[in-house]
Amino acid sequence: MAEVEEIASTLENLRGRMVELVVRGLASVAPGDLSPLELLTDSYERQGLVHITSRLRAMLRAITSDTRGAPVALLSAYTSLHVFERVLSLEAAASAWAQAIAAGDEDEDEAEAVAASPGAVNTELTSLPAPEQKKLAALLEELARAIEDLVRTGLTSATEATRQKLDVSFKEASRMKLLRLGATLRYVNEEVGRFLAHSEAFSAKRFVFFTHRAWLLARGLAEALAAKNDRVLARLSGTGARDPLPVRSIDVVTLGVFARTVQNTCTFEFRLRVVKAEDPALVGRSLVFGLVFGRKSADITAEAFLHLPQPQKYHPKIFSERMVLTVTGAAIALDERGGGRLLLGPKGTVTQQGKLAGGWEPYLEWQMGPALARARALVPSPLDLPNELQEEVVLADWSCKEDRARATPERRIFAVTAAGLELDAVVSTGADGKTLAGHLEAHAKRKPSAAKPPAPLYGLVHYELGRLVLTPLATLGPDGPLHLMLSNEKINLSALLGSLQL
C-alpha cells in the first residue's frame, strides 16, 4: 500500500506540474522551470515505469527545444499518465475488494461481472455525404490545432474571441451529434470564462483535464472517420447507447441524494430502487433521476429549488421523502451494469403512494463480489472519468475519523472503515459540503456501542489515485434513509421566487 501511495503521489505531482505548464503556456517556459518535472520523471524511471518516462522525456525535449510538436508531446504524456492512473486505481480497488471478501463471509468465486452490452452502432457519421464528412474532418483538425495552440500560448493569451471560437466548435459538434465532444467543449469554455472573469471558481486542474479530453476526442474521431470505423466513432461520439426503454408505470423509492452546487448551478441526483413494475426484470434495479437548476443568487440554498413545481406538476422534494413514488410516462436508459437513468417525459407524472410496505431491510443487503468482478473486467481507456465506474455500497458497523494531514483548502478527508475496507470520504470545504461534514463530524465523536450499532451507511465508491473514494449519501435506519447531503435549514420561498424574477 505504501508503494502505491508513493507512485500515486508522484503521479499527482507530475500532473500538477503539467497543469501549471498548460495554464502558463509552453512558449514562456524556461529550461530551469522544468527541473521539478525532470526530478519526478527520474523517480518514475527508478520505479521501472519505462513507457511513461519515455513519453515524459520526449515532452521535456520538445519543450526545451521549443519545437512545434511540444503541445502534442505534452498532451500525449498526459494521456499516458491518465491511463496509468486508471490502471493503478483499478488494481488497487480489486486488491481491496478481494482482501475484504477474504476477511469476511463472501465467496470470491461467486463474483461475476455484469456483461457489457455492445449497444447500437452509430453509422450516421460514416454514412454522411462525402462533402459533410470532409467538413467534419476539417472541423476536427481545426479544433485539435486550436487546442494545441492554446497549450502553446497558455490561458493568459485567451480572450473573449477564444470563448467565441470554442462556442462555435461546441455548437457545430452538437449539430453533428458529437455529444461527448460537445459536452467536453462546454466544460472547457466554462473554465476559460471563469479564468477571464478572475472567478474563484476557476479550476486549472479541471480546465486541463477537459482540454486534454477535447483534444483526444478530436484526434480520435478524425482517425476513426478516416478509417470508417463505425464502432470507434459510436464510442467516441457518445451516440452508441441503446434507445431508452419506455415504461408506462413504475414504483420507486429513494435511497440517497447526491447534491452539488457549482457557482450558479445546483445539481441533484436521486438514487432510486424499483419496487414495482410491469416488467418483473426491472424490480430491484438501481436508477438515477437527475435535476439541474440555475441559481442566480448565492444566498439561495440548493435545497430551496426542490420546492419549485415542475412542468409535470410535482415538487422535486417528494424524491427526498421516505415514500413510495409512482412514476408514469417515463423511460429508462439502461446501462451495462444493470442499472439505468430514469427519464421523465413532458406528460409524465410523479405521485406519492405511502410508506414502503415491506420495510427498508432488503436494501441493507450488499455484496462485494460484483464490484470486484467489474474492477477486474474493466479495460481502462484515456477517456475514462474517475467516477464513471461507481459502485453503490452499504456499510454496516462503520466508523470514521478526519484525516487532517491530507486535507487541502478545497476539501476535507474523513477516513471511513467498515467490512475490512478503508475508504476516503472527500468533503468540500465550501458551502455545499457543510451538511455532510456535520454528519461525519458527529459520527466521528460517537462512541462505539455493540448494543446500539450505527445505522448502515449508503453511498457511492469510485477509484482514484490508488484509493477507494466514498461519497456518503444516507444512513439507512428502520424508517428509511436520512439524507446526509440535504440541509434541514428553513427554506425562504419568497427569496427563492424573488431571485427567479431577477
Phi, psi and omega in degrees: 000322179297322179294319178298317180296323179294315179296317180296322179295317177297318179299315180295322177295319178299312180296323178297318178295322179291324176299317178300319180296318182294314181296319180287320183104128184294333182294339183257010183273129175267155181307322181294338180289344184268357183304314178301322179293323179295320179295318179293323177296319176302321180297316178293325180296320178295334179273003174082017181272074190295314184301314182294315183294328177295321176294318180293319177298317179297321178296313181297319178296318182294319180293316181297322181277354180055044180278161179294339182273005183300315179300319179295320179297319179293313181296326178291318178296322178297321178300314180298318179296319181295315179296319180297320178298321179292320178297313180300314183292321180292320178294319178295321179295314180300320179295318181295315179297315183297319179294320180293322178295317181297328181277347182250207185258355186281147181266116182297329182295343181273357181289124178228134179284146174287127183294129179282133177275135180293341179070182179280147178264125180277117179251010184297322185288316180283345178265003176296150174302152183308317179297323179290321177296321179295320179294319179295317179299320179294321178298315182294320179294316180297319180294314180300317180293325179295320178294318178297321177295322179294322176295324180292315187269337179088167182292337181296341178269354182289144178226181175297332177296326176298315179296320180296321179294318177296323180294321177297317179296319179299314182294321181291321177297319178294320180298323180273010176065031171271075191297317182294316180293319180299314179296321180295317179296327177296318178295319178299314182297322178298318180291322176298318178299318178294322179295314180295330180273002182055040182280142176293343181282351180296135178235112179297322180297316180292320179300311182292322180302311184281333174295315177298318181297319179295319179296316181296318179294318180297314180292319181294317179296321180297317179293318180294324178294318179295324180274356183055042181268097186297320185293318178293320177300318180297317181291315183288328181279340180084019182246017183268004183284158177288157178292144178301148180266116180293141175229129182287319180205142182208139177255134182223160168232156180259126177266328182200161180230125173263126181234137179213139177240121178235109181051256185253025182227136174245129181240135176232135172234118181264122180270114190248159169234137178279124179251345178202137179201155177296325177267111182302336181293341181276339183296130181093349181293151175266126179236156176239131175240121186246148175223142178232132180236139172277136182240118182272339182232131179288348180282348181267122180290153182300320183299338181299328183290342177289349179266357182281129177294139180262164180304332179277009174067042172226160176257127183305338182303332183294341177286347179261002183263162187272055183231156171282134179246136173258124181246129177238164178061044184234180175214159180237122174269101185287147175249175185282355182257008176097000177253205179175178179245130180275126180245121182262122181283169182298335179256012181287165178224153175226119182226148178278141181243359181110189184286158179291118187296320184275003182078177186262358184304318182300336184275002176271350181280137181202138181241140179277339186308309180299325178296317177298315182297319180292322178296322180286328187276335186291132174260112185296150175224163180296345184262000182293134170268144182305323185264012178290322178266080180264145176239132173280132181231153172231114187251118177266156178049047183268155176222161179212154179210135182290134177259088184291334183294333183255010180286156174231171177300338183264342186209153171248152180236127175250123178280116181254129177238139178186143173053034180078010181251150171238122185232153176258115171269109184264125185235131178295143175277356179281184183298328183285352177257359186299313184294314180297317179300321180298317179295317181290324176298316180296320180291325180297330180276350184290136178275133180302140180214118178292331181286331182224079180292159180290154175297140180305144181262125178254134180193190181242140178239132169229175188242127183207131179052042175075017182229159172272120182253123185255135170250099180291132181245324185197157165254138187256095178273178181300331182264004180121184187281146167253114186282119189278346181259353183259128180279149176262011180297150182296135182268130176266091184293329179295317178294322179298310180296325177295322181291331180288341182265358180291000000 
